[in-house]
Amino acid sequence: MKNTFSTALRDIVEGLRLKRLWVALAFEDIGDQHRLTLLGPVWLLINYLAFAGTFIFVFNAHANNPQYAAYVAIGLFVWFFIMETITNSVSLFAREEAYINGTTLPLTVYVLRMLMQATIRASYALVGCLGILAMEGMALNWAWAYSALGLLLILAVAPAVIIVFAFMGAYFPDSQYVVSNLMRIGMFVTPIFWHYQGSQGVQHAFYFWNPFTYFLEIVRAPVLEGAFPFDAFAICIAIGAIIWLLALILLGRLRRELVFAL
């Protein structure tokens, strides 16, 4: 087990040392994806605003909540990052098969490259989210620092999530379809545009037993309630620790064998 963790940590350290490489590749990927479009990456902002505006317009009449627009804006911003990270992770190693088989780069380089791409895309959505908050009269205050801390926690857990799902996709190719469908369902069973207050039965269970709920709350609650969500942070830290433990085990044990699974 000691060798497993040392192998995994060595890969991570080597990947972090190649920061200039995966940052440059991530920006190049974003540029290539929008190279032939008129507005370029601004489409990422438009896409977010279109989704947020639709949810707010359709469901606000039934929400009976003066903070509903802000509630949806923050929830959707966090969910987009989570959904993209998980969905794209499953096929990560398959997409990078040629580089994995032909180079000796640490696997962490591909993980961090994908994380950087997701972060760049999320930055455009963040602009839209802040715009909606400003329109709703949400004044900037010290509690927003807790929200920023929540975002940092999500970013800290994200590499482990990518590693776990990437290995899953490499060894069980059908999992990309399973995960993709589950994430589509997850959008509706996660409190993005509905609130747990007044919910009953299955919907109430979806709120309390859904791990995504708490990752949304560590970002959303400080802005809307002006308080530090201790319980949500504790749950997210516990979940993050478990995922990182699993990621280190997989990376340490399967790093060298991965080429035979692709």
C-alpha positions in Angstrom: 0.0 0.0 0.0 2.9 2.3 0.8 4.3 1.8 -2.7 0.8 2.5 -4.2 0.6 5.9 -2.5 4.2 6.8 -3.3 3.7 6.0 -7.0 0.5 8.0 -7.1 2.0 11.0 -5.3 5.0 11.0 -7.6 2.8 11.1 -10.6 0.9 14.0 -9.1 4.0 16.0 -8.2 5.5 15.4 -11.7 2.3 16.6 -13.3 2.2 19.7 -11.2 5.7 20.5 -12.2 4.5 20.6 -15.8 2.0 23.3 -15.1 3.1 25.4 -18.2 2.4 22.4 -20.4 -1.2 21.6 -19.3 -2.2 25.2 -18.9 -1.0 26.0 -22.5 -2.8 22.9 -23.8 -6.0 23.8 -22.1 -6.1 27.3 -23.5 -5.2 25.9 -26.9 -8.1 23.4 -26.6 -10.6 26.1 -25.8 -9.4 28.2 -28.7 -9.6 25.3 -31.1 -13.1 24.5 -30.1 -14.3 28.0 -30.9 -11.8 28.9 -33.6 -14.4 29.1 -36.5 -17.1 30.8 -34.5 -17.8 34.5 -34.6 -18.1 35.1 -30.8 -15.5 32.5 -29.8 -15.6 31.4 -26.1 -18.3 34.0 -25.4 -20.7 31.3 -26.5 -20.0 29.7 -23.2 -21.4 32.8 -21.4 -24.4 32.8 -23.8 -25.1 29.2 -23.1 -25.1 29.7 -19.4 -27.4 32.7 -19.6 -29.8 30.9 -21.9 -30.1 28.0 -19.4 -30.4 30.2 -16.3 -32.9 32.6 -18.0 -35.1 29.7 -19.1 -35.2 28.1 -15.6 -35.8 31.4 -13.9 -38.6 32.4 -16.3 -40.3 29.0 -16.3 -40.1 28.2 -12.5 -40.0 31.6 -10.8 -43.7 32.1 -10.9 -44.1 29.0 -8.7 -41.1 29.5 -6.5 -42.5 32.2 -4.2 -39.0 33.2 -3.3 -37.6 36.7 -3.8 -34.1 35.2 -4.1 -35.1 32.6 -6.7 -33.1 34.0 -9.6 -29.9 34.1 -7.5 -30.7 30.6 -6.2 -30.9 29.2 -9.7 -27.9 31.3 -11.0 -25.5 30.0 -8.4 -26.9 26.4 -8.5 -26.7 26.2 -12.2 -23.1 27.7 -12.3 -21.8 25.0 -9.9 -23.8 22.2 -11.5 -22.4 23.0 -15.0 -18.9 22.6 -13.6 -19.7 19.4 -11.8 -21.6 17.9 -14.7 -18.9 18.7 -17.3 -16.1 17.5 -15.0 -17.8 14.1 -14.4 -19.2 13.5 -17.9 -15.9 14.3 -19.7 -13.8 12.5 -17.2 -15.1 9.1 -18.2 -13.7 9.2 -21.7 -10.5 11.2 -20.8 -8.0 8.4 -21.1 -9.6 7.0 -24.2 -9.3 10.5 -25.8 -5.7 10.8 -24.8 -4.8 7.2 -25.8 -2.3 8.2 -28.4 -0.4 10.4 -26.0 -0.6 7.9 -23.1 0.8 5.1 -25.4 3.4 7.3 -27.1 4.8 9.5 -24.3 6.0 9.1 -20.7 4.0 12.1 -19.4 2.4 11.7 -16.0 -1.3 10.8 -16.1 -1.9 13.8 -13.9 -1.0 16.1 -16.9 -4.1 14.9 -18.7 -6.2 15.2 -15.6 -5.0 18.8 -14.9 -5.4 19.7 -18.6 -9.1 18.7 -18.4 -9.6 20.4 -15.1 -8.1 23.6 -16.5 -10.4 23.4 -19.5 -13.4 23.1 -17.2 -12.2 26.0 -15.1 -11.9 28.2 -18.1 -15.4 27.4 -19.3 -16.7 27.9 -15.8 -15.1 31.4 -15.7 -17.4 32.5 -18.5 -20.4 31.1 -16.6 -19.2 32.9 -13.5 -19.4 36.2 -15.3 -23.0 35.5 -16.2 -23.8 34.3 -12.6 -22.3 37.5 -11.1 -24.3 39.6 -13.6 -27.5 37.9 -12.5 -26.7 38.5 -8.8 -26.0 42.1 -9.5 -29.3 42.5 -11.3 -31.0 40.9 -8.3 -29.4 43.4 -6.0 -27.2 40.9 -4.2 -24.6 43.1 -2.5 -21.1 41.9 -2.1 -20.2 41.2 1.5 -17.8 39.3 3.7 -19.9 36.1 3.5 -19.0 35.8 -0.2 -15.5 34.8 1.0 -17.1 31.6 2.3 -18.6 31.0 -1.1 -15.1 31.5 -2.7 -13.8 28.9 -0.2 -16.5 26.5 -1.3 -15.4 26.9 -4.9 -11.8 26.2 -3.9 -12.9 23.1 -2.1 -14.8 21.9 -5.3 -11.6 22.6 -7.3 -9.6 20.6 -4.8 -11.8 17.6 -5.1 -12.2 17.8 -8.9 -8.8 16.2 -9.8 -9.7 13.1 -7.7 -13.1 12.9 -9.3 -11.5 13.1 -12.8 -9.0 10.3 -11.9 -11.7 8.0 -10.6 -14.1 8.4 -13.5 -11.3 8.3 -16.1 -10.1 4.9 -14.8 -13.7 3.7 -14.7 -14.1 4.7 -18.4 -10.9 3.1 -19.4 -11.7 -0.3 -17.8 -15.5 -0.2 -18.3 -16.2 1.7 -21.6 -19.9 1.4 -21.3 -19.8 3.5 -18.2 -19.6 6.7 -20.3 -23.2 6.1 -21.4 -24.3 5.2 -17.9 -22.7 8.2 -16.3 -24.0 10.6 -19.1 -27.6 9.4 -18.5 -27.3 9.6 -14.8 -26.0 13.1 -14.9 -28.9 14.2 -17.1 -31.2 12.7 -14.4 -29.1 14.2 -11.7 -29.9 17.7 -13.0 -33.5 17.2 -12.0 -33.0 15.4 -8.7 -30.5 17.9 -7.5 -31.9 21.2 -6.0 -30.7 23.5 -8.7 -34.1 25.1 -9.5 -36.2 23.6 -6.7 -35.9 24.1 -3.0 -36.2 21.5 -0.2 -38.4 23.6 1.9 -41.9 22.2 1.7 -40.8 19.1 -0.1 -42.0 15.7 1.0 -41.4 12.1 0.3 -39.0 11.2 -2.5 -38.1 14.8 -3.3 -37.2 15.4 0.3 -34.9 12.3 0.2 -33.3 13.6 -3.0 -32.2 16.7 -1.2 -30.7 15.1 1.9 -29.2 12.0 0.4 -27.8 13.6 -2.8 -24.1 14.4 -2.4 -24.3 17.1 -5.1 -26.7 19.1 -2.8 -23.9 19.9 -0.4 -21.4 20.9 -3.1 -24.0 23.4 -4.3 -24.8 24.6 -0.8 -21.2 25.5 0.1 -21.2 28.0 -2.7 -24.8 29.1 -2.6 -25.7 29.3 1.1 -23.1 32.0 2.0 -24.3 34.4 -0.7 -28.0 33.9 0.0 -28.0 33.4 3.7 -24.8 35.3 4.7 -23.7 32.4 6.9 -21.0 29.7 6.9 -22.7 26.3 6.1 -20.7 24.1 8.6 -22.6 20.9 7.9 -22.4 21.2 4.2 -18.6 21.9 4.3 -18.1 19.0 6.7 -19.9 16.6 4.4 -18.1 17.9 1.3 -14.7 17.5 3.0 -15.6 13.9 4.0 -16.7 13.1 0.5 -13.6 14.7 -0.9 -11.3 12.7 1.4 -12.9 9.4 0.4 -12.7 10.3 -3.3 -9.0 11.3 -3.0 -8.2 8.1 -1.2 -9.8 6.1 -4.0 -8.1 8.2 -6.6 -4.6 7.6 -5.1 -5.2 3.9 -4.9 -6.3 3.7 -8.5 -3.5 6.0 -9.8 -0.9 4.1 -7.8 -2.0 0.6 -8.8 -3.3 1.0 -12.4 -1.0 3.8 -13.7 1.4 1.4 -15.5 -1.3 -1.1 -16.5 -3.5 1.5 -18.2 -1.9 1.2 -21.6 -3.2 -2.4 -21.8 -6.7 -1.4 -21.0 -6.9 1.3 -23.8 
